[in-house]
């Protein structure tokens, strides 16, 4: 029996602080590689046929009955459709509670002197605009590779990542999707190891 190795149809690198918008067809496999480790990759999924049918962190957490995402997690939409399934994960834990950084939340958390810093929300809006994704379509995202432990009293903390160079996560699209990514530029907490780095995106379909 011979093994067939299919060349990736998507293979691109997203610089630290930059973004990505692309399509993944139903049945396609999409992989994010944390090239240097400890890099938060803020990600949103949309039903390509209906942008308002977007990823829902709340429904995903409730449906799977646990707070973190890993292999087997089904990523639900606001209409309770399964948009994608995590099919491989060499990191082991991904956050979907912490949300994306914004200039406003940076000011609240870290002070007025951070207002000018670029943030994930701006990247989402800039890349999303290519297909009509605006502020109304931005919900709570997935933070792949980000370690945001729940505390016993129900709080959230930003901790050093569990990821490492070369760790990856893979999802299978369960319908035609738009994938919107902000490769997080945050410098004020350890979500990127205090040093944002590039990630690689691969796709097979
Ligand atoms: Zn961010």
Boltz pocket constraint, residues with backbone or C-beta under 6 A from the ligand:
constraints:
  - pocket:
      binder: B
      contacts: [[A, 42], [A, 100], [A, 101], [A, 102], [A, 119], [A, 120], [A, 121], [A, 182], [A, 184], [A, 185], [A, 186]]
      max_distance: 6.0
